[in-house]
Amino acid sequence: MQKKLEQEINDLKNDNSKEKQFLLSKVSQLEYERSELEIRENNLKETLNQIKEDKEKFEKELRSEWQAEKEANQKLIEELKSKLLQTEESFKETERKIYLNNSEHEKQQALLQQKIQYYEKSLEELSKKEKDLSVEIKNSKKDHFTQIRENSAKYENLNKTLHAKVDQLEERISELDVIFFYHVVFILIGRA
């Protein structure tokens, strides 16, 4: 009778120990998955931050290039205007002294005017491109921030779910410990 009772207690212990080990293993696995998830989330954040930095660097370089080109064209326009003015004054001075070929004068003046119009048009196009880039940059930033918020919310929900599962398993382990204790007490009482 005593051996049978001891055997039952040992069986209960073994069963309880196996289930406890299984649950502990499950908890360990969930903890590992949560750790992996946190690593992936951190990597994603680092990647997004790097993308953001690269994008900002590219935008800065592009703005700098466009600004330099814009300033160069503006300077060229001013030089051409100055040259046109000097040419006109020179022609006027020359006309007072000698007869000048009017057709050649008009041709050069028209050519300079065409150059001015070309560079003025180029300057307008650069200004338009700069505005378009600003809108594109603004939209791109908005998309990146939206993506970051969505990913953060997704990983936060998943992390909460893993925490809840771990809590449930730990509660189940506690319940099994209590059940095992009462089984032993009932067996001992029955024996008495």
C-alpha positions, 0 to 999 in steps of 0.5 A, a space after each residue: 500500500 505504501 509503495 503504491 502510494 509512493 508510486 502515485 506520488 512519484 508519477 504525479 511528480 513526474 507528470 507535473 515535472 514534464 508539463 512544467 519543463 514543457 511550459 518552461 521550454 515554451 516560455 524560453 522559446 517565446 522569450 527568444 522569439 521576443 528577443 529576436 523580434 526586438 532585434 529585428 525592430 531595432 535593425 529596422 529602425 536603424 535601417 530607416 534612420 540610415 535611409 533618412 540620413 542618406 536621403 537628407 544628405 542626397 537632398 542637401 547635395 542636390 540642393 547645393 548643386 542646383 543652387 550653384 547652377 542657379 547662381 552660375 546661370 544668374 551670373 552668366 545672365 548678368 554678364 550677358 546683360 552687361 556685355 549687351 549694354 557695353 555692346 550697345 554703347 560701343 555701337 552707339 559710339 562707333 555710329 557717331 564716328 563711322 557708318 556701321 553695318 546695321 544688319 551685323 549690329 542687329 544680328 549680334 544684338 539679337 544673338 545676345 538677346 536670344 542667349 539672355 532669353 535662353 538663360 532666363 528660361 533655364 533659370 525659371 526651369 531650375 526654380 520650378 524643379 526646385 519647387 517640385 523637389 521640395 514637394 516631393 521631399 515633403 511627400 517622401 518624408 510623410 511616407 517614411 514617417 507613416 511607415 515608421 509609425 505603422 511598423 512601430 505599432 505592429 511590433 508593439 502589438 506583437 510584443 504585447 501578445 508575447 508578453 500575454 502568452 508568457 504571463 499565461 504560461 507562468 500562471 499555468 505553472 503556478 496552477 500546476 504547482 498548487 494542483 500537485 500540492 493538493 494531490 499530495 495532501 489528498 493522498 496523504 490524508 487518504 492514507 491516514 
